[in-house]
Amino acid sequence: MNNPKSRARPLTDEEEEEIQRQIAADPEDAEATDEQLAQAKPFTEAVPELFESIRRARGRPAVEKPKQVVSIRLDQEVINKFKATGKGWQAKINEVLKNAKVG
């Protein structure tokens, strides 16, 4: 289980063997039987209240006036100038455009 993006050093063969030995020795880590698997329910059915509370808690909260995603082509120098201002550079573009006189 070596993750190429992980910064942790890889486990030695001995460490991996010890981990596998401990897993095998765990009395609460028995393999599920075919009968148990046949009776298993999806999480959404097994605990619907918990699933619903988790689903509602995920993501950003609803806003009164949500922003709309659009695609716009800007000169690279414009993007670079806004990015140079740091975090929130896209919101700064939004503010400039909102305050711009059009027409």
N, C-alpha and C positions, 0 to 999 in steps of 0.2 A: 504494500500500500504506500508506495513512494509517490508523493505529489510533487511534480516538478516545480510548482510555484511556492512550495513550503520552504520556510527558512530554517526549519528544524533539521538537524542532522538525521540521516537515515538510520533506522534501527539496525543493530547488528543481528546476525542470525541467532545468537544466543538470547538476545532481548526478545526477539520475535517468538522464539520457542517458549520462553518463560511466560509471555503474555498468552500464548495459545494454551499452555499448560494450566494457567489460572482460569481461563475461560472454561476449559473442559472440566475442571474441578468444581465449578460453581453449580451447586445443586438446584439453583433457581433458573438455570440457563438450559433447560432441557429442550430438545427439538420438539416442535409442534407435531402432533400426529396428524394423519390424513383426516381423521374424524374431527379433530379440533379445527383444522383449516377449513373443512367443509362447513362448519358452524360459524366461522368468523364473519363479522359484519364490517362494512366500511366504517371508518371513524364518524362520518356524517350521520350514519344510522345508529351507531352504538351510543353516542352521546351528542344528540343534536343540539342541546342547549349550549354545551361547551363549544361545539363547532361554530354555532351562530355568533357567540360572543367573541370568538377569535376572529371570525370573518369581519365583523363590524369594527373591530379594533385595528384592523390592518389598514395601511395606507394613510393618506392625508385626510384630515377632516374636511367635510364638505364646506365650500365657501359660497357666499351669497352671489358673487359675480365671478365665476371661474374664468380663468384666462383660456384663450383658444390657441391651440397649436397650429402654427402656419409655417410654411417654408418661404424663405426670403433670401435673395442673393445680395450679398454685400461685398464691397471691395475688401480685400485681405487687410489693407492698411486700417480700415475702419474697425474691423474685428480686432486687430492687434492693439489698437489704441484703447478700446473698451476692455479687453482682457488684461491689459497692463494696469488697469485700475483695481484689479483683484476680484475677490469673491463678490458675487452679485452683479457682474458686468452685464448680464442679459437684462436684469431689472433696470439697469441704468439706460440701456438702449430703449426699453419700453417707456421710461420716463421722458427721455429726449423726444421720442416720437409723439408721445401724448401731448407734450407742450409745444410741438412744432405748429407753425401756422401753415395751413394747407390751402392752396388755391390762389 
